[in-house]
Amino acid sequence: MCRAGVNICIRSGCIEDIPELENIESECFDSSDYSLKRRQFRYLLSRSGSTFYVALLDSVVVGYICVIYYLKSARLYSIAVSRSVQGMGIASKLIGKAEEAVRMHGKTRFFLEVKVNNPAISLYTKSGFDLISKIDNYYIDGSIACKMMKLL
Ligand SMILES: CC(C)(COP(=O)(O)OP(=O)(O)OC[C@H]1O[C@@H](n2cnc3c(N)ncnc32)[C@H](O)[C@@H]1OP(=O)(O)O)[C@@H](O)C(=O)NCCC(=O)NCCS
């Protein structure tokens, strides 16, 4: 159960989820430059060294989170939730579940990059991530990235 009394189920993603994941991407990211493409989803879902969870509402995929691992850390690679169900606590739930996976992988540093003007920064701050640096010219359009980290 998440906020608003909605029953959300979280499970590992699979190749069959790709069409629904593509719909979420096109809804959530204005510029196609930043959205994950089919072959990237296929790679992330089939690669053993990453964590990929999907959130389901009435058996429909409404959100996902993807984490990739490095030697000493984990990186929140991407997260998105369908517009129609945003604000219900689904992303918070996905992050909580991803944190469990990061701990299971024995990593204590969980980091991410986010565009400086993305409202998702509030989500990350609320989830316990701190701003650790800013990186100029990080994105294709030249905008700045905020690097954030949570110690687990
Ligand atoms: C960012 C995103 C994943 C949040 O999903 P969500 O399920 O709506 O998030 P939650 O409901 O769990 O939000 C939890 C908290 O995060 C903050 N938050 C989330 N989205 C926010 C937004 N757009 N603006 C301001 N605060 C936001 C709020 O503080 C919220 O708590 P509150 O409802 O008590 O105020 C969703 O808006 C999205 O898919 N955005 C487009 C894709 C994207 O930018 N992904 C991040 C790339 S780095």
The ligand as an SDF file (V2000), in Angstrom:
LIG
                    3D

 48 50  0  0  0  0  0  0  0  0999 V2000
   10.0600   12.4230  -10.2580 C   0  0  0  0  0  0  0  0  0  0  0  0
    8.9520   11.3530  -10.2690 C   0  0  0  0  0  0  0  0  0  0  0  0
    9.5640    9.9930  -10.5100 C   0  0  0  0  0  0  0  0  0  0  0  0
    8.2300   11.3790   -8.9020 C   0  0  0  0  0  0  0  0  0  0  0  0
    7.2680   10.3210   -8.8820 O   0  0  0  0  0  0  0  0  0  0  0  0
    6.0400   10.3270   -7.8350 P   0  0  0  0  0  0  0  0  0  0  0  0
    5.5340    8.9390   -7.7250 O   0  0  0  0  0  0  0  0  0  0  0  0
    5.0890   11.3680   -8.2170 O   0  0  0  0  0  0  0  0  0  0  0  0
    6.7940   10.7680   -6.4920 O   0  0  0  0  0  0  0  0  0  0  0  0
    6.2140   10.5840   -4.9940 P   0  0  0  0  0  0  0  0  0  0  0  0
    4.7320   10.6830   -5.0250 O   0  0  0  0  0  0  0  0  0  0  0  0
    6.8000    9.3580   -4.4010 O   0  0  0  0  0  0  0  0  0  0  0  0
    6.8330   11.8790   -4.3060 O   0  0  0  0  0  0  0  0  0  0  0  0
    7.4150   11.8410   -3.0390 C   0  0  0  0  0  0  0  0  0  0  0  0
    7.8620   13.2520   -2.6740 C   0  0  0  0  0  0  0  0  0  0  0  0
    8.7830   13.7580   -3.6430 O   0  0  0  0  0  0  0  0  0  0  0  0
    8.5280   15.1380   -3.9300 C   0  0  0  0  0  0  0  0  0  0  0  0
    8.1620   15.2830   -5.3380 N   0  0  0  0  0  0  0  0  0  0  0  0
    7.9410   14.2820   -6.2420 C   0  0  0  0  0  0  0  0  0  0  0  0
    7.6750   14.8050   -7.4520 N   0  0  0  0  0  0  0  0  0  0  0  0
    7.7140   16.1330   -7.3170 C   0  0  0  0  0  0  0  0  0  0  0  0
    7.5310   17.2180   -8.2190 C   0  0  0  0  0  0  0  0  0  0  0  0
    7.2480   17.0190   -9.5150 N   0  0  0  0  0  0  0  0  0  0  0  0
    7.6510   18.4810   -7.7380 N   0  0  0  0  0  0  0  0  0  0  0  0
    7.9580   18.7000   -6.4360 C   0  0  0  0  0  0  0  0  0  0  0  0
    8.1390   17.7090   -5.5260 N   0  0  0  0  0  0  0  0  0  0  0  0
    8.0250   16.4540   -5.9690 C   0  0  0  0  0  0  0  0  0  0  0  0
    7.4390   15.5540   -3.0230 C   0  0  0  0  0  0  0  0  0  0  0  0
    8.0460   16.1070   -1.8860 O   0  0  0  0  0  0  0  0  0  0  0  0
    6.7340   14.2660   -2.6550 C   0  0  0  0  0  0  0  0  0  0  0  0
    6.2390   14.2870   -1.3640 O   0  0  0  0  0  0  0  0  0  0  0  0
    4.8040   14.9780   -1.0340 P   0  0  0  0  0  0  0  0  0  0  0  0
    3.8370   14.3660   -1.9960 O   0  0  0  0  0  0  0  0  0  0  0  0
    4.5980   14.6040    0.3840 O   0  0  0  0  0  0  0  0  0  0  0  0
    5.0030   16.4140   -1.2570 O   0  0  0  0  0  0  0  0  0  0  0  0
    7.8880   11.6760  -11.3680 C   0  0  0  0  0  0  0  0  0  0  0  0
    7.4550   13.0170  -11.1880 O   0  0  0  0  0  0  0  0  0  0  0  0
    8.4220   11.5100  -12.7830 C   0  0  0  0  0  0  0  0  0  0  0  0
    8.3280   10.4290  -13.3600 O   0  0  0  0  0  0  0  0  0  0  0  0
    8.9600   12.6140  -13.3600 N   0  0  0  0  0  0  0  0  0  0  0  0
    9.4560   12.5590  -14.7530 C   0  0  0  0  0  0  0  0  0  0  0  0
   10.6910   11.7190  -14.9030 C   0  0  0  0  0  0  0  0  0  0  0  0
   11.8670   12.2690  -14.1210 C   0  0  0  0  0  0  0  0  0  0  0  0
   12.1400   13.4840  -14.1090 O   0  0  0  0  0  0  0  0  0  0  0  0
   12.6150   11.3660  -13.4550 N   0  0  0  0  0  0  0  0  0  0  0  0
   13.7980   11.7230  -12.6850 C   0  0  0  0  0  0  0  0  0  0  0  0
   14.9790   11.8150  -13.5910 C   0  0  0  0  0  0  0  0  0  0  0  0
   16.4420   12.2140  -12.6500 S   0  0  0  0  0  0  0  0  0  0  0  0
  1  2  1  0
  2  3  1  0
  2  4  1  0
  2 36  1  0
  4  5  1  0
  5  6  1  0
  6  7  2  0
  6  8  1  0
  6  9  1  0
  9 10  1  0
 10 11  2  0
 10 12  1  0
 10 13  1  0
 13 14  1  0
 14 15  1  0
 15 16  1  0
 15 30  1  0
 16 17  1  0
 17 18  1  0
 17 28  1  0
 18 19  1  0
 18 27  1  0
 19 20  2  0
 20 21  1  0
 21 22  1  0
 21 27  2  0
 22 23  1  0
 22 24  2  0
 24 25  1  0
 25 26  2  0
 26 27  1  0
 28 29  1  0
 28 30  1  0
 30 31  1  0
 31 32  1  0
 32 33  2  0
 32 34  1  0
 32 35  1  0
 36 37  1  0
 36 38  1  0
 38 39  2  0
 38 40  1  0
 40 41  1  0
 41 42  1  0
 42 43  1  0
 43 44  2  0
 43 45  1  0
 45 46  1  0
 46 47  1  0
 47 48  1  0
M  END
$$$$
